[in-house]
Amino acid sequence: MSQNNPAVYSKAVQYQLKSIVGNTIPVYAVFNRDFAKQPKFITWQLRNIHQPVYTGQNQNNKGIDRPVFQINVFAQDQNDAFNISNTILQSLHGYNGQFGGSSGFYIAKADVVWLYNTYDDTVKLNHIIMDCTLDIPT
Amino acid sequence: MAIARFENVDVNNVAISVDDMGQTNTVLTKWFTTRAKVMDVRNDLTIPKDERVYQNHVKFMLNYTPNTVTMSTDQVDYAFAWRGNDWRIADVNEANDKMSITFTCYRNDPQTQV
């Protein structure tokens, strides 16, 4: 069986996060070069692609992949950061269905772990870190 | 008699766009073409330790206009295209008589090992 393409994952994560937070909050992979001028934004990173798994709603529903992406919420205002993280949490946790729009893929489940909040003094931004694990069935 | 050197330059808008993978790209869009007084073209090499760093500098003097004042106010959002290269604005000096604005621009070549 061929493996899923990480490039497809990255496009789907970008699409899905943009569709959750809307056009007013920019979404970037890894790094936002414009961080000094933007009061709130999101970055994400993919990891742990291709784990040996089985998953799904029942045991017959075998999974082929269980990638994780980290979501970083940045905001100058702490209230904004917490509320953006809540929007993502409510929309993504427990979600099953099409992920990443029409060019994306089906997921059996998305699990979000709200890890911790912190403050980056060098860029003067509140920072909330979340992990989202996708269960992708065959 | 000294010769004033006027050359065609394009003024570009500098913006950041995001592609469908979430990658940021710098996008240059032409705003207008003008003739600038080109001054003090200087190519500079520094060798900090074991690398060569080439830096090119040039000054463009333009008339004091609403457009050039906009560029002066927010210099990171604008760039010059001259001699086929992209020149970013480092310093802006508005003349006290409000007749001209001089932009000091720079361009970095790739760093190379000595």
gemmi code that builds the backbone of each chain (N, CA, C; Angstrom):
import gemmi

chains = {
    "A": [
        ("MET", (0.848, -1.196, 0.000), (0.000, 0.000, 0.000), (0.884, 1.247, 0.000)),
        ("SER", (0.527, 2.174, -0.855), (1.339, 3.391, -0.882), (0.995, 4.271, 0.314)),
        ("GLN", (1.933, 5.077, 0.695), (1.749, 5.953, 1.845), (1.197, 7.305, 1.403)),
        ("ASN", (0.558, 7.964, 2.332), (0.047, 9.299, 2.022), (1.182, 10.295, 1.882)),
        ("ASN", (0.918, 11.305, 1.082), (1.940, 12.302, 0.786), (1.924, 13.413, 1.850)),
        ("PRO", (3.056, 13.663, 2.535), (3.090, 14.734, 3.538), (2.715, 16.101, 2.968)),
        ("ALA", (2.990, 16.322, 1.680), (2.621, 17.610, 1.067), (1.109, 17.792, 1.067)),
        ("VAL", (0.386, 16.686, 0.857), (-1.083, 16.750, 0.900), (-1.547, 17.088, 2.322)),
        ("TYR", (-0.895, 16.483, 3.312), (-1.222, 16.790, 4.707), (-1.052, 18.280, 4.993)),
        ("SER", (0.089, 18.829, 4.542), (0.370, 20.219, 4.897), (-0.654, 21.160, 4.264)),
        ("LYS", (-1.042, 20.873, 3.019), (-2.069, 21.709, 2.385), (-3.401, 21.585, 3.120)),
        ("ALA", (-3.710, 20.370, 3.572), (-4.983, 20.151, 4.257), (-5.003, 20.852, 5.614)),
        ("VAL", (-3.877, 20.803, 6.335), (-3.815, 21.472, 7.642), (-3.978, 22.982, 7.453)),
        ("GLN", (-3.283, 23.529, 6.468), (-3.384, 24.963, 6.190), (-4.829, 25.346, 5.865)),
        ("TYR", (-5.448, 24.557, 4.998), (-6.837, 24.833, 4.580), (-7.789, 24.760, 5.774)),
        ("GLN", (-7.634, 23.691, 6.567), (-8.582, 23.464, 7.659), (-8.471, 24.550, 8.726)),
        ("LEU", (-7.227, 24.917, 9.092), (-7.067, 25.954, 10.113), (-7.610, 27.289, 9.618)),
        ("LYS", (-7.358, 27.599, 8.343), (-7.890, 28.846, 7.774), (-9.414, 28.852, 7.815)),
        ("SER", (-10.007, 27.705, 7.499), (-11.473, 27.671, 7.472), (-12.051, 27.744, 8.882)),
        ("ILE", (-11.280, 27.313, 9.888), (-11.783, 27.389, 11.276), (-11.726, 28.831, 11.791)),
        ("VAL", (-10.596, 29.498, 11.576), (-10.435, 30.824, 12.210), (-10.886, 31.969, 11.311)),
        ("GLY", (-11.139, 31.698, 10.041), (-11.629, 32.753, 9.153), (-10.513, 33.614, 8.594)),
        ("ASN", (-10.913, 34.593, 7.798), (-9.919, 35.378, 7.067), (-9.222, 36.441, 7.907)),
        ("THR", (-9.780, 36.754, 9.076), (-9.183, 37.853, 9.841), (-7.915, 37.435, 10.574)),
        ("ILE", (-7.726, 36.135, 10.782), (-6.545, 35.666, 11.497), (-5.668, 34.869, 10.520)),
        ("PRO", (-4.486, 35.392, 10.168), (-3.649, 34.687, 9.197), (-3.068, 33.383, 9.753)),
        ("VAL", (-2.893, 32.414, 8.860), (-2.351, 31.103, 9.226), (-1.088, 30.869, 8.401)),
        ("TYR", (-0.018, 30.436, 9.061), (1.261, 30.208, 8.378), (1.829, 28.858, 8.781)),
        ("ALA", (2.617, 28.285, 7.883), (3.394, 27.109, 8.247), (4.638, 27.589, 8.977)),
        ("VAL", (4.871, 27.067, 10.151), (6.105, 27.220, 10.928), (6.392, 28.640, 11.419)),
        ("PHE", (6.435, 29.621, 10.516), (6.959, 30.918, 10.923), (6.232, 32.033, 10.198)),
        ("ASN", (5.970, 33.112, 10.910), (5.362, 34.295, 10.308), (6.399, 35.414, 10.287)),
        ("ARG", (6.853, 35.754, 9.070), (7.875, 36.806, 8.969), (7.319, 38.169, 9.318)),
        ("ASP", (5.993, 38.306, 9.284), (5.353, 39.593, 9.516), (4.860, 39.716, 10.957)),
        ("PHE", (5.482, 38.964, 11.892), (4.937, 38.890, 13.251), (4.903, 40.244, 13.961)),
        ("ALA", (5.808, 41.157, 13.571), (5.866, 42.437, 14.278), (4.641, 43.295, 13.987)),
        ("LYS", (4.010, 43.086, 12.831), (2.902, 43.945, 12.438), (1.547, 43.289, 12.612)),
        ("GLN", (1.512, 42.027, 13.023), (0.222, 41.344, 13.121), (-0.101, 41.019, 14.577)),
        ("PRO", (-1.230, 41.536, 15.090), (-1.549, 41.360, 16.511), (-1.968, 39.938, 16.877)),
        ("LYS", (-2.449, 39.164, 15.879), (-2.801, 37.768, 16.171), (-2.652, 36.923, 14.918)),
        ("PHE", (-2.118, 35.742, 15.090), (-1.936, 34.832, 13.962), (-1.679, 33.427, 14.485)),
        ("ILE", (-1.648, 32.473, 13.553), (-1.469, 31.059, 13.907), (-0.356, 30.472, 13.050)),
        ("THR", (0.486, 29.655, 13.648), (1.426, 28.857, 12.848), (1.213, 27.387, 13.204)),
        ("TRP", (1.674, 26.518, 12.331), (1.523, 25.080, 12.604), (2.762, 24.333, 12.110)),
        ("GLN", (2.977, 23.157, 12.693), (4.072, 22.274, 12.284), (3.566, 20.840, 12.289)),
        ("LEU", (3.991, 20.085, 11.299), (3.604, 18.668, 11.203), (4.692, 17.792, 11.793)),
        ("ARG", (4.282, 16.694, 12.397), (5.287, 15.723, 12.840), (4.636, 14.342, 12.941)),
        ("ASN", (5.481, 13.333, 13.184), (5.015, 11.956, 13.424), (4.130, 11.419, 12.306)),
        ("ILE", (4.472, 11.729, 11.077), (3.748, 11.140, 9.954), (4.210, 9.693, 9.804)),
        ("HIS", (3.305, 8.842, 9.387), (3.569, 7.424, 9.194), (3.949, 6.705, 10.486)),
        ("GLN", (2.962, 6.574, 11.369), (3.141, 5.730, 12.541), (2.469, 4.390, 12.264)),
        ("PRO", (2.991, 3.314, 12.816), (2.317, 2.023, 12.644), (1.064, 1.986, 13.508)),
        ("VAL", (-0.108, 1.984, 12.892), (-1.328, 2.157, 13.667), (-2.464, 1.281, 13.173)),
        ("TYR", (-3.423, 1.055, 14.018), (-4.764, 0.787, 13.559), (-5.678, 1.640, 14.404)),
        ("THR", (-6.741, 2.094, 13.828), (-7.600, 3.026, 14.540), (-8.962, 3.054, 13.874)),
        ("GLY", (-9.770, 4.037, 14.246), (-11.061, 4.182, 13.600), (-12.185, 3.973, 14.566)),
        ("GLN", (-13.403, 4.063, 14.049), (-14.565, 3.952, 14.929), (-14.696, 2.535, 15.489)),
        ("ASN", (-14.334, 1.533, 14.691), (-14.313, 0.173, 15.222), (-13.049, -0.520, 14.725)),
        ("GLN", (-12.808, -1.723, 15.262), (-11.514, -2.343, 15.035), (-11.310, -2.788, 13.582)),
        ("ASN", (-12.438, -2.990, 12.846), (-12.301, -3.368, 11.443), (-11.837, -2.213, 10.577)),
        ("ASN", (-12.049, -1.020, 11.106), (-11.667, 0.173, 10.372), (-10.197, 0.465, 10.633)),
        ("LYS", (-9.337, -0.104, 9.812), (-7.897, 0.035, 10.049), (-7.423, 1.414, 9.604)),
        ("GLY", (-6.483, 1.948, 10.357), (-5.904, 3.226, 9.968), (-4.620, 3.021, 9.200)),
        ("ILE", (-4.282, 4.000, 8.360), (-2.984, 3.928, 7.701), (-2.030, 4.996, 8.210)),
        ("ASP", (-2.554, 6.002, 8.893), (-1.621, 7.027, 9.351), (-2.229, 7.779, 10.523)),
        ("ARG", (-1.354, 8.349, 11.324), (-1.781, 9.073, 12.515), (-0.855, 10.279, 12.701)),
        ("PRO", (-0.899, 11.222, 11.758), (0.001, 12.367, 11.879), (-0.452, 13.319, 12.977)),
        ("VAL", (0.493, 14.063, 13.487), (0.214, 15.065, 14.521), (0.642, 16.418, 13.978)),
        ("PHE", (-0.180, 17.418, 14.173), (0.329, 18.763, 13.916), (0.150, 19.633, 15.139)),
        ("GLN", (1.185, 20.430, 15.373), (1.157, 21.360, 16.495), (0.588, 22.685, 16.016)),
        ("ILE", (-0.316, 23.246, 16.802), (-0.903, 24.547, 16.463), (-0.365, 25.560, 17.465)),
        ("ASN", (0.214, 26.635, 16.948), (0.699, 27.718, 17.804), (-0.187, 28.928, 17.587)),
        ("VAL", (-0.857, 29.344, 18.643), (-1.681, 30.552, 18.559), (-0.876, 31.700, 19.170)),
        ("PHE", (-0.696, 32.760, 18.407), (0.021, 33.937, 18.907), (-0.934, 35.122, 18.931)),
        ("ALA", (-0.896, 35.902, 19.996), (-1.705, 37.118, 20.047), (-1.098, 38.086, 21.046)),
        ("GLN", (-1.204, 39.380, 20.715), (-0.706, 40.400, 21.644), (-1.575, 40.442, 22.889)),
        ("ASP", (-2.877, 40.218, 22.694), (-3.819, 40.250, 23.803), (-4.098, 38.828, 24.281)),
        ("GLN", (-3.950, 38.620, 25.586), (-4.099, 37.263, 26.117), (-5.514, 36.722, 25.914)),
        ("ASN", (-6.495, 37.611, 26.034), (-7.880, 37.203, 25.833), (-8.089, 36.677, 24.410)),
        ("ASP", (-7.496, 37.376, 23.424), (-7.574, 36.920, 22.033), (-6.981, 35.525, 21.895)),
        ("ALA", (-5.799, 35.318, 22.480), (-5.118, 34.031, 22.341), (-5.990, 32.896, 22.880)),
        ("PHE", (-6.563, 33.105, 24.070), (-7.379, 32.045, 24.660), (-8.647, 31.797, 23.844)),
        ("ASN", (-9.246, 32.872, 23.348), (-10.480, 32.682, 22.579), (-10.228, 32.032, 21.220)),
        ("ILE", (-9.109, 32.374, 20.574), (-8.778, 31.707, 19.302), (-8.533, 30.221, 19.555)),
        ("SER", (-7.807, 29.928, 20.653), (-7.545, 28.515, 20.950), (-8.852, 27.782, 21.220)),
        ("ASN", (-9.805, 28.460, 21.842), (-11.104, 27.833, 22.100), (-11.859, 27.565, 20.793)),
        ("THR", (-11.799, 28.518, 19.863), (-12.457, 28.317, 18.562), (-11.921, 27.056, 17.888)),
        ("ILE", (-10.586, 26.906, 17.925), (-9.976, 25.733, 17.288), (-10.388, 24.459, 18.025)),
        ("LEU", (-10.347, 24.535, 19.354), (-10.693, 23.363, 20.171), (-12.123, 22.888, 19.888)),
        ("GLN", (-13.077, 23.834, 19.899), (-14.478, 23.475, 19.690), (-14.697, 22.891, 18.291)),
        ("SER", (-13.995, 23.444, 17.311), (-14.245, 23.028, 15.940), (-13.542, 21.716, 15.588)),
        ("LEU", (-12.352, 21.518, 16.146), (-11.500, 20.421, 15.670), (-11.592, 19.162, 16.535)),
        ("HIS", (-11.759, 19.326, 17.841), (-11.695, 18.151, 18.704), (-12.899, 17.240, 18.458)),
        ("GLY", (-12.629, 15.989, 18.176), (-13.694, 15.022, 17.930), (-14.263, 15.078, 16.524)),
        ("TYR", (-13.706, 15.937, 15.693), (-14.221, 16.082, 14.333), (-13.961, 14.817, 13.518)),
        ("ASN", (-14.937, 14.381, 12.773), (-14.667, 13.361, 11.763), (-15.377, 13.747, 10.475)),
        ("GLY", (-14.722, 13.465, 9.367), (-15.254, 13.865, 8.069), (-14.122, 14.318, 7.167)),
        ("GLN", (-14.508, 15.091, 6.153), (-13.518, 15.564, 5.187), (-12.603, 16.592, 5.842)),
        ("PHE", (-11.289, 16.417, 5.697), (-10.315, 17.323, 6.293), (-9.498, 17.962, 5.182)),
        ("GLY", (-9.506, 19.272, 5.122), (-8.696, 19.975, 4.119), (-9.433, 20.280, 2.832)),
        ("GLY", (-10.753, 20.341, 2.886), (-11.520, 20.702, 1.695), (-11.559, 19.595, 0.662)),
        ("SER", (-11.945, 19.970, -0.556), (-12.178, 18.939, -1.572), (-10.893, 18.224, -1.980)),
        ("SER", (-9.737, 18.884, -1.855), (-8.486, 18.199, -2.205), (-7.844, 17.540, -0.985)),
        ("GLY", (-8.557, 17.510, 0.137), (-8.034, 16.882, 1.342), (-8.356, 15.397, 1.407)),
        ("PHE", (-8.688, 14.913, 2.592), (-8.914, 13.480, 2.770), (-9.885, 13.286, 3.919)),
        ("TYR", (-10.359, 12.068, 4.080), (-11.305, 11.744, 5.151), (-10.539, 11.403, 6.422)),
        ("ILE", (-11.008, 11.918, 7.554), (-10.410, 11.497, 8.825), (-11.486, 10.867, 9.702)),
        ("ALA", (-11.078, 9.809, 10.433), (-12.010, 9.132, 11.330), (-12.183, 9.937, 12.612)),
        ("LYS", (-11.115, 10.670, 12.991), (-11.198, 11.418, 14.255), (-10.050, 12.416, 14.324)),
        ("ALA", (-10.310, 13.548, 14.949), (-9.249, 14.500, 15.281), (-9.256, 14.685, 16.793)),
        ("ASP", (-8.096, 14.532, 17.392), (-7.960, 14.722, 18.840), (-7.107, 15.944, 19.105)),
        ("VAL", (-7.643, 16.880, 19.853), (-6.864, 18.074, 20.173), (-6.471, 18.034, 21.648)),
        ("VAL", (-5.196, 18.262, 21.913), (-4.726, 18.410, 23.284), (-4.256, 19.851, 23.449)),
        ("TRP", (-4.882, 20.539, 24.369), (-4.500, 21.934, 24.660), (-3.332, 21.845, 25.637)),
        ("LEU", (-2.105, 22.076, 25.169), (-0.929, 21.767, 25.995), (-0.648, 22.833, 27.042)),
        ("TYR", (-0.258, 24.012, 26.613), (0.025, 25.052, 27.615), (0.054, 26.424, 26.970)),
        ("ASN", (-0.054, 27.440, 27.810), (0.104, 28.806, 27.319), (1.365, 29.406, 27.912)),
        ("THR", (1.947, 30.338, 27.157), (3.176, 30.970, 27.612), (3.256, 32.361, 26.998)),
        ("TYR", (4.316, 33.070, 27.294), (4.488, 34.419, 26.761), (5.913, 34.552, 26.254)),
        ("ASP", (6.040, 35.003, 25.009), (7.374, 35.180, 24.443), (7.768, 36.656, 24.568)),
        ("ASP", (8.688, 36.900, 25.466), (9.048, 38.284, 25.773), (9.784, 38.964, 24.624)),
        ("THR", (10.505, 38.195, 23.811), (11.289, 38.819, 22.735), (10.388, 39.372, 21.639)),
        ("VAL", (9.247, 38.721, 21.387), (8.337, 39.230, 20.353), (7.070, 39.830, 20.949)),
        ("LYS", (6.966, 39.824, 22.273), (5.820, 40.416, 22.988), (4.493, 39.804, 22.536)),
        ("LEU", (4.454, 38.480, 22.509), (3.226, 37.816, 22.075), (2.866, 36.687, 23.047)),
        ("ASN", (1.566, 36.614, 23.368), (1.061, 35.442, 24.081), (1.088, 34.262, 23.121)),
        ("HIS", (1.344, 33.085, 23.662), (1.563, 31.915, 22.821), (0.844, 30.729, 23.458)),
        ("ILE", (-0.034, 30.092, 22.691), (-0.716, 28.888, 23.183), (-0.374, 27.732, 22.253)),
        ("ILE", (0.008, 26.610, 22.833), (0.453, 25.465, 22.047), (-0.546, 24.321, 22.196)),
        ("MET", (-0.978, 23.820, 21.054), (-1.927, 22.705, 21.041), (-1.414, 21.630, 20.082)),
        ("ASP", (-1.750, 20.399, 20.371), (-1.435, 19.292, 19.479), (-2.729, 18.723, 18.928)),
        ("CYS", (-2.735, 18.398, 17.639), (-3.897, 17.739, 17.061), (-3.448, 16.461, 16.368)),
        ("THR", (-4.023, 15.345, 16.772), (-3.701, 14.058, 16.151), (-4.840, 13.674, 15.219)),
        ("LEU", (-4.483, 13.307, 13.984), (-5.493, 12.905, 13.006), (-5.463, 11.382, 12.861)),
        ("ASP", (-6.624, 10.755, 12.928), (-6.719, 9.325, 12.636), (-7.218, 9.172, 11.224)),
        ("ILE", (-6.352, 8.684, 10.364), (-6.718, 8.579, 8.943), (-6.943, 7.124, 8.592)),
        ("PRO", (-8.182, 6.764, 8.229), (-8.472, 5.368, 7.914), (-8.008, 5.008, 6.508)),
        ("THR", (-7.939, 3.741, 6.235), (-7.550, 3.299, 4.884), (-8.666, 3.635, 3.912)),
    ],
    "B": [
        ("MET", (32.217, 70.169, -16.047), (30.946, 70.267, -15.346), (30.456, 68.871, -14.982)),
        ("ALA", (29.986, 68.762, -13.783), (29.504, 67.448, -13.338), (28.235, 67.079, -14.089)),
        ("ILE", (28.078, 65.810, -14.301), (26.904, 65.325, -15.018), (25.962, 64.665, -14.018)),
        ("ALA", (24.725, 65.158, -13.988), (23.715, 64.500, -13.150), (23.229, 63.263, -13.878)),
        ("ARG", (23.088, 62.209, -13.129), (22.804, 60.916, -13.745), (21.370, 60.522, -13.392)),
        ("PHE", (20.480, 60.617, -14.353), (19.078, 60.218, -14.124), (18.816, 58.900, -14.838)),
        ("GLU", (18.247, 57.953, -14.138), (17.974, 56.650, -14.753), (16.567, 56.203, -14.390)),
        ("ASN", (16.016, 55.331, -15.255), (14.678, 54.783, -14.981), (14.728, 53.818, -13.803)),
        ("VAL", (13.806, 53.969, -12.881), (13.644, 52.982, -11.806), (12.156, 52.660, -11.687)),
        ("ASP", (11.880, 51.442, -11.258), (10.507, 51.074, -10.909), (10.387, 51.080, -9.394)),
        ("VAL", (9.282, 51.581, -8.904), (8.999, 51.471, -7.469), (7.982, 50.350, -7.294)),
        ("ASN", (8.344, 49.382, -6.466), (7.485, 48.221, -6.233), (6.867, 48.254, -4.844)),
        ("ASN", (5.665, 47.749, -4.742), (5.077, 47.459, -3.430), (5.617, 46.118, -2.949)),
        ("VAL", (5.973, 46.033, -1.671), (6.447, 44.781, -1.089), (5.358, 44.244, -0.165)),
        ("ALA", (4.877, 43.059, -0.448), (3.853, 42.461, 0.408), (4.210, 41.000, 0.659)),
        ("ILE", (3.591, 40.445, 1.676), (3.831, 39.034, 1.995), (2.544, 38.273, 1.715)),
        ("SER", (2.658, 37.213, 0.922), (1.479, 36.391, 0.658), (1.709, 34.994, 1.228)),
        ("VAL", (0.622, 34.262, 1.388), (0.700, 32.904, 1.930), (0.159, 31.949, 0.878)),
        ("ASP", (0.913, 30.900, 0.552), (0.413, 29.949, -0.438), (-0.413, 28.851, 0.252)),
        ("ASP", (-0.876, 27.861, -0.535), (-1.804, 26.882, 0.049), (-1.129, 25.895, 0.989)),
        ("MET", (0.224, 25.949, 1.083), (0.919, 25.135, 2.080), (1.232, 25.937, 3.334)),
        ("GLY", (0.838, 27.207, 3.369), (1.111, 28.041, 4.528), (2.468, 28.708, 4.485)),
        ("GLN", (3.135, 28.625, 3.331), (4.466, 29.206, 3.194), (4.346, 30.684, 2.830)),
        ("THR", (5.180, 31.531, 3.447), (5.112, 32.952, 3.122), (6.046, 33.277, 1.964)),
        ("ASN", (5.566, 34.118, 1.064), (6.369, 34.551, -0.068), (6.329, 36.065, -0.146)),
        ("THR", (7.459, 36.648, -0.534), (7.490, 38.087, -0.757), (7.000, 38.364, -2.167)),
        ("VAL", (6.038, 39.252, -2.271), (5.474, 39.569, -3.579), (5.769, 41.026, -3.908)),
        ("LEU", (6.414, 41.248, -5.054), (6.698, 42.600, -5.509), (5.721, 42.944, -6.622)),
        ("THR", (5.010, 44.045, -6.454), (4.071, 44.491, -7.486), (4.454, 45.911, -7.885)),
        ("LYS", (4.547, 46.127, -9.187), (4.980, 47.444, -9.635), (3.938, 48.502, -9.289)),
        ("TRP", (4.430, 49.607, -8.714), (3.530, 50.714, -8.377), (3.643, 51.792, -9.452)),
        ("PHE", (4.863, 52.267, -9.718), (5.045, 53.246, -10.795), (6.496, 53.249, -11.266)),
        ("THR", (6.696, 53.781, -12.451), (8.044, 53.958, -12.996), (8.382, 55.438, -12.923)),
        ("THR", (9.624, 55.744, -12.593), (10.018, 57.144, -12.537), (11.491, 57.253, -12.920)),
        ("ARG", (11.964, 58.485, -12.995), (13.385, 58.706, -13.236), (13.998, 59.270, -11.973)),
        ("ALA", (14.979, 58.552, -11.454), (15.613, 58.969, -10.213), (17.018, 59.471, -10.507)),
        ("LYS", (17.474, 60.415, -9.696), (18.876, 60.807, -9.755), (19.663, 59.741, -8.995)),
        ("VAL", (20.494, 58.991, -9.726), (21.211, 57.859, -9.140), (22.573, 58.350, -8.645)),
        ("MET", (22.865, 58.046, -7.394), (24.092, 58.584, -6.796), (24.803, 57.508, -5.978)),
        ("ASP", (26.099, 57.693, -5.848), (26.910, 56.940, -4.875), (26.728, 55.427, -4.972)),
        ("VAL", (26.865, 54.909, -6.175), (26.796, 53.451, -6.332), (28.041, 52.853, -5.691)),
        ("ARG", (27.841, 51.918, -4.794), (28.988, 51.397, -4.041), (28.801, 49.897, -3.798)),
        ("ASN", (29.811, 49.135, -4.145), (29.792, 47.708, -3.834), (30.788, 47.459, -2.727)),
        ("ASP", (30.352, 46.723, -1.746), (31.131, 46.628, -0.519), (31.338, 45.159, -0.175)),
        ("LEU", (32.546, 44.844, 0.238), (32.831, 43.474, 0.672), (33.342, 43.517, 2.102)),
        ("THR", (32.724, 42.713, 2.966), (33.281, 42.547, 4.310), (33.538, 41.067, 4.529)),
        ("ILE", (34.586, 40.785, 5.284), (34.912, 39.398, 5.606), (34.886, 39.282, 7.123)),
        ("PRO", (33.722, 38.995, 7.695), (33.620, 38.966, 9.155), (34.525, 37.910, 9.786)),
        ("LYS", (34.524, 36.707, 9.253), (35.403, 35.684, 9.804), (35.876, 34.791, 8.669)),
        ("ASP", (35.070, 33.845, 8.303), (35.478, 32.984, 7.200), (34.461, 33.016, 6.066)),
        ("GLU", (33.767, 34.144, 5.968), (32.802, 34.286, 4.887), (32.976, 35.635, 4.222)),
        ("ARG", (32.640, 35.678, 2.938), (32.608, 36.972, 2.254), (31.169, 37.439, 2.160)),
        ("VAL", (30.933, 38.684, 2.533), (29.581, 39.247, 2.439), (29.638, 40.442, 1.497)),
        ("TYR", (28.968, 40.316, 0.364), (28.928, 41.422, -0.594), (27.679, 42.252, -0.333)),
        ("GLN", (27.853, 43.550, -0.247), (26.697, 44.429, -0.084), (26.786, 45.544, -1.109)),
        ("ASN", (25.695, 45.773, -1.795), (25.645, 46.833, -2.797), (24.755, 47.952, -2.280)),
        ("HIS", (25.232, 49.161, -2.452), (24.466, 50.317, -1.990), (24.274, 51.298, -3.131)),
        ("VAL", (23.168, 52.014, -3.096), (22.934, 53.070, -4.082), (21.974, 54.085, -3.462)),
        ("LYS", (22.073, 55.326, -3.938), (21.115, 56.342, -3.483), (20.263, 56.779, -4.664)),
        ("PHE", (18.961, 56.865, -4.448), (18.039, 57.380, -5.458), (17.409, 58.663, -4.919)),
        ("MET", (17.581, 59.744, -5.660), (16.920, 60.982, -5.247), (15.683, 61.192, -6.111)),
        ("LEU", (14.534, 61.367, -5.455), (13.275, 61.602, -6.157), (12.670, 62.914, -5.689)),
        ("ASN", (11.766, 63.451, -6.491), (11.059, 64.657, -6.073), (10.177, 64.375, -4.869)),
        ("TYR", (9.972, 65.407, -4.070), (9.073, 65.308, -2.924), (7.632, 65.331, -3.436)),
        ("THR", (6.976, 64.193, -3.434), (5.597, 64.087, -3.936), (4.782, 63.276, -2.924)),
        ("PRO", (3.452, 63.258, -3.069), (2.656, 62.411, -2.150), (3.118, 60.951, -2.168)),
        ("ASN", (3.468, 60.422, -3.351), (3.914, 59.031, -3.419), (5.227, 58.812, -2.673)),
        ("THR", (6.187, 59.691, -2.860), (7.478, 59.483, -2.203), (7.372, 59.736, -0.701)),
        ("VAL", (6.451, 60.606, -0.290), (6.237, 60.785, 1.154), (5.653, 59.501, 1.752)),
        ("THR", (4.732, 58.864, 1.012), (4.193, 57.575, 1.475), (5.317, 56.556, 1.636)),
        ("MET", (6.233, 56.531, 0.662), (7.363, 55.603, 0.750), (8.257, 55.934, 1.939)),
        ("SER", (8.408, 57.222, 2.194), (9.250, 57.650, 3.301), (8.647, 57.240, 4.641)),
        ("THR", (7.321, 57.307, 4.734), (6.649, 56.993, 5.997), (6.769, 55.508, 6.345)),
        ("ASP", (6.706, 54.658, 5.326), (6.694, 53.213, 5.570), (7.677, 52.532, 4.625)),
        ("GLN", (8.973, 52.688, 4.882), (9.925, 52.260, 3.858), (10.000, 50.746, 3.672)),
        ("VAL", (9.560, 49.958, 4.685), (9.642, 48.502, 4.500), (8.657, 47.985, 3.457)),
        ("ASP", (7.637, 48.785, 3.147), (6.612, 48.320, 2.211), (6.937, 48.624, 0.754)),
        ("TYR", (8.131, 49.191, 0.493), (8.459, 49.578, -0.879), (9.879, 49.154, -1.235)),
        ("ALA", (10.108, 48.937, -2.517), (11.430, 48.556, -2.996), (11.634, 49.153, -4.382)),
        ("PHE", (12.882, 49.275, -4.786), (13.205, 49.782, -6.115), (13.666, 48.632, -6.996)),
        ("ALA", (13.294, 48.684, -8.267), (13.880, 47.774, -9.252), (14.779, 48.625, -10.138)),
        ("TRP", (16.067, 48.287, -10.145), (17.035, 49.072, -10.910), (18.133, 48.124, -11.375)),
        ("ARG", (18.523, 48.223, -12.632), (19.527, 47.348, -13.237), (19.170, 45.868, -13.046)),
        ("GLY", (17.869, 45.588, -13.074), (17.429, 44.193, -13.000), (17.507, 43.577, -11.631)),
        ("ASN", (17.732, 44.400, -10.594), (17.803, 43.846, -9.248), (16.788, 44.525, -8.329)),
        ("ASP", (16.549, 43.846, -7.215), (15.590, 44.323, -6.224), (16.361, 45.055, -5.126)),
        ("TRP", (16.081, 46.327, -4.956), (16.796, 47.148, -3.962), (15.837, 47.516, -2.855)),
        ("ARG", (16.201, 47.172, -1.617), (15.367, 47.518, -0.470), (15.842, 48.833, 0.140)),
        ("ILE", (14.916, 49.531, 0.770), (15.214, 50.867, 1.275), (15.775, 50.769, 2.696)),
        ("ALA", (16.961, 51.335, 2.886), (17.553, 51.352, 4.227), (17.277, 52.689, 4.913)),
        ("ASP", (17.734, 53.776, 4.319), (17.573, 55.092, 4.934), (16.777, 56.006, 4.014)),
        ("VAL", (16.019, 56.900, 4.611), (15.277, 57.900, 3.852), (15.613, 59.272, 4.415)),
        ("ASN", (15.995, 60.174, 3.550), (16.274, 61.543, 3.988), (15.402, 62.506, 3.206)),
        ("GLU", (14.493, 63.159, 3.924), (13.669, 64.181, 3.282), (14.404, 65.510, 3.377)),
        ("ALA", (14.530, 66.199, 2.240), (15.219, 67.493, 2.247), (14.405, 68.496, 3.051)),
        ("ASN", (15.112, 69.355, 3.766), (14.413, 70.323, 4.622), (13.556, 71.289, 3.829)),
        ("ASP", (13.932, 71.544, 2.562), (13.136, 72.473, 1.749), (11.953, 71.772, 1.078)),
        ("LYS", (11.730, 70.505, 1.391), (10.628, 69.726, 0.821), (10.663, 69.702, -0.705)),
        ("MET", (11.869, 69.643, -1.261), (11.989, 69.557, -2.711), (12.314, 68.139, -3.163)),
        ("SER", (12.979, 67.371, -2.311), (13.414, 66.040, -2.742), (13.465, 65.089, -1.557)),
        ("ILE", (13.474, 63.793, -1.885), (13.674, 62.749, -0.876), (14.734, 61.800, -1.418)),
        ("THR", (15.725, 61.497, -0.598), (16.798, 60.594, -1.020), (16.654, 59.266, -0.288)),
        ("PHE", (16.633, 58.196, -1.072), (16.514, 56.853, -0.514), (17.860, 56.145, -0.634)),
        ("THR", (18.401, 55.707, 0.457), (19.599, 54.866, 0.414), (19.133, 53.414, 0.382)),
        ("CYS", (19.561, 52.694, -0.650), (19.055, 51.333, -0.839), (20.197, 50.338, -0.815)),
        ("TYR", (19.856, 49.102, -0.497), (20.888, 48.076, -0.373), (20.406, 46.789, -1.031)),
        ("ARG", (21.380, 45.953, -1.351), (21.085, 44.637, -1.898), (22.180, 43.710, -1.423)),
        ("ASN", (21.805, 42.572, -0.900), (22.808, 41.615, -0.439), (22.985, 40.526, -1.470)),
        ("ASP", (24.217, 40.243, -1.820), (24.493, 39.056, -2.615), (24.642, 37.882, -1.662)),
        ("PRO", (24.586, 36.674, -2.179), (24.743, 35.535, -1.270), (26.085, 35.565, -0.546)),
        ("GLN", (26.071, 35.082, 0.676), (27.325, 34.988, 1.411), (28.125, 33.810, 0.882)),
        ("THR", (29.418, 33.990, 0.776), (30.279, 32.954, 0.211), (31.444, 32.700, 1.149)),
        ("GLN", (31.870, 31.477, 1.200), (33.056, 31.157, 2.005), (34.292, 31.780, 1.379)),
        ("VAL", (35.192, 32.262, 2.202), (36.420, 32.894, 1.710), (37.271, 31.839, 0.997)),
    ],
}
model = gemmi.Model(1)
for chain_id, residues in chains.items():
    chain = gemmi.Chain(chain_id)
    for i, (resn, *xyz) in enumerate(residues, 1):
        res = gemmi.Residue()
        res.name, res.seqid = resn, gemmi.SeqId(i, " ")
        for name, pos in zip(("N", "CA", "C"), xyz):
            atom = gemmi.Atom()
            atom.name, atom.element = name, gemmi.Element(name[0])
            atom.pos, atom.b_iso = gemmi.Position(*pos), 0.0
            res.add_atom(atom)
        chain.add_residue(res)
    model.add_chain(chain)
structure = gemmi.Structure()
structure.add_model(model)
structure.setup_entities()
